[in-house]
Amino acid sequence: AQSVTQLDSHVSVSEGTPVLLRCNYSSSYSPSLFWYVQHPNKGLQLLLKYTSAATLVKGINGFEAEFKKSETSFHLTKPSAHMSDAAEYFCVVSDSNSGYALNFGKGTSLLVTP
Amino acid sequence: GAVVSQHPSWVICKSGTSVKIECRSLDFQATTMFWYRQFPKQSLMLMATSNEGSKATYEQGVEKDKFLINHASLTLSTLTVTSAHPEDSSFYICSAREGAGWGTEAFFGQGTRLTVV
């Protein structure tokens, strides 16, 4: 069975400082991993995805994530936080055994302070 | 990117009535669509996988007679909440993937907020 664990339910950073949102996964098959962002009262938007190509994945809005198989991690980072980054972030795993459904982590709420 | 349209965006209904939520892929064909439920401040829980032309596959604990799913065409899936009760109040989100394979991007509808009074 596949699963995702987001290690922090809330993260607070100051504007202009780095962002780190942590995610660990488990999968018996070669997984695909995604990060989605959900702004208040808005739909989900894909930030980036890993699908067995380059382990360092660059996404939109300056976000990137590194797939580390040995650590079963897929942490999301950004060098400098912006106020508009405040939102809920979901780490998601999918593999062939899941019938291509997405399995969501519990989410991390990112707060950016001035 | 591809667009998934979900309708209505919000609905209020009386206890005991049924509510239908539509999910459409506007510019691509989706043989498989997914229905999620999201409680306040919580993650998305997969309810069922909707397959075009066949029966939906429900996750454990989801009542298939209560949450009826129909996927009649490659661009439309519907979720009907039958005999709704206040505990069914939630945010329902549909998703469709463009193309086959678990690495393809999933696109999400804007969600439907259901309130049962």
Interface residues (C-beta under 8 A of the other chain):
Chain A: P31 S32 F34 Y36 K42 G43 L44 L46 K49 T51 S52 F90 S94 D95 S96 S98 G99 Y100 A101 L102 N103 F104 G105 K106 G107
Chain B: G1 T32 F34 Y36 Q42 S43 L44 M45 L46 T49 T57 I93 S95 R97 A100 G101 W102 G103 T104 E105 A106 F108 G109 Q110 G111
